[in-house]
Structures are given as structure tokens and as C-alpha cells.
Amino acid sequence: MPNAITAMGTSDETALFIVGREALKDSLDAQASNAQKALQKIYENYRQISSTKRTVAGLPAVEWRFRGVADGHDWSVTALAIARGTDVFTLWE
């Protein structure tokens, strides 16, 4: 992701955690949708499982779960977009 500020993974490549940050330019829903579209380009056979609005630490958030293939691995992913001030943080594992 072009807006990634950190990425961490295990040495056996079975877990990955990425955090992205960008300016809040639109509604949280619109930016979460844009993040989802970017992830659809990364993961082959992208299949959304669910999407839910949440509150995380008192901040508005959108969570979605999906499955997809990247680098030959079939991943089950939970992604979260959180608005904080003038920023949106996108996290996925």
C-alpha cells in the first residue's frame, strides 16, 4: 500500500500486520471504500465476508473481513479504517 507507515510479519510468513495513514479527505465510509478497492488489487480472488461500522477507542471506524490470495498464500484478512482528527488509519492483518 502506498500509504503504509509500518508493516510487520512473522518469519514463516503466516501473519502480516500493516498500518496505513492518509489525510481524511472525504467521509470515513468513502475512504474505507477506497482502501477496500486498493486491497482488491493486491489480493487475487478477493471475497468480502462482512462489513461493519464500529467504534474503536471512542473513534468512528469501519471494519471489513475478506479472503484472498497474495504471494501464493490464501489469506483471511480483517481490515479496519479509523478516523482520528484529520487522518484515517487503515490497519489490516
C-alpha positions in Angstrom: 0.0 0.0 0.0 1.4 3.4 -0.9 0.3 5.0 2.4 1.8 2.2 4.6 3.7 3.6 7.6 4.6 0.2 9.1 4.5 -3.5 8.2 5.3 -6.4 10.4 5.2 -10.1 9.8 6.3 -13.4 11.1 9.4 -15.2 9.7 7.3 -18.1 8.5 5.1 -15.6 6.5 1.9 -16.9 8.2 0.9 -13.5 9.7 1.2 -9.9 8.5 0.1 -6.6 10.1 0.1 -3.4 8.1 -0.8 0.2 9.1 -1.5 2.9 6.6 -2.1 6.6 7.2 -3.5 9.3 5.0 -5.3 12.6 5.3 -9.1 12.5 5.8 -10.3 14.0 2.6 -13.8 12.6 2.4 -16.2 10.7 4.7 -14.8 7.7 6.6 -17.1 5.4 4.6 -15.7 6.7 1.3 -12.1 6.4 2.4 -12.7 2.9 3.7 -14.2 2.0 0.3 -11.1 3.4 -1.4 -8.9 1.3 0.9 -11.0 -1.8 0.1 -10.6 -1.2 -3.6 -6.8 -0.9 -3.2 -6.8 -4.2 -1.3 -8.8 -5.8 -4.1 -6.0 -5.0 -6.5 -3.4 -6.7 -4.1 -5.4 -9.8 -3.4 -6.4 -12.2 -6.1 -9.9 -13.8 -5.8 -10.9 -11.1 -3.3 -14.1 -12.2 -1.5 -15.7 -9.9 1.1 -17.1 -11.7 4.1 -18.6 -8.8 6.1 -18.5 -5.1 6.7 -19.5 -3.4 9.9 -19.4 0.1 11.4 -17.6 0.2 14.8 -16.3 2.5 17.5 -12.7 1.9 18.4 -11.3 3.7 21.5 -14.2 6.2 21.0 -13.3 6.8 17.3 -15.5 6.0 14.3 -14.3 3.0 12.3 -15.3 0.7 9.5 -14.3 -3.0 9.7 -14.4 -5.5 6.9 -13.3 -9.1 6.6 -12.3 -10.8 3.4 -10.4 -13.7 1.9 -7.9 -13.5 -1.0 -4.7 -14.8 -2.4 -1.4 -12.9 -2.3 2.1 -14.2 -3.0 0.7 -17.7 -3.3 -0.9 -17.7 0.1 -4.6 -17.8 0.8 -5.3 -15.1 3.4 -8.1 -14.5 5.8 -8.0 -10.8 6.5 -9.6 -8.3 8.9 -9.2 -4.7 7.9 -10.1 -1.6 9.8 -10.3 2.1 8.8 -10.3 4.5 11.8 -10.8 8.3 11.6 -8.8 10.3 14.1 -8.7 14.1 13.7 -7.6 14.9 10.2 -6.2 11.4 9.5 -7.5 8.0 8.5 -5.6 4.9 9.7 -6.1 1.7 7.8 -5.0 -1.5 9.6 -5.1 -5.0 8.3 -3.9 -8.3 9.4 
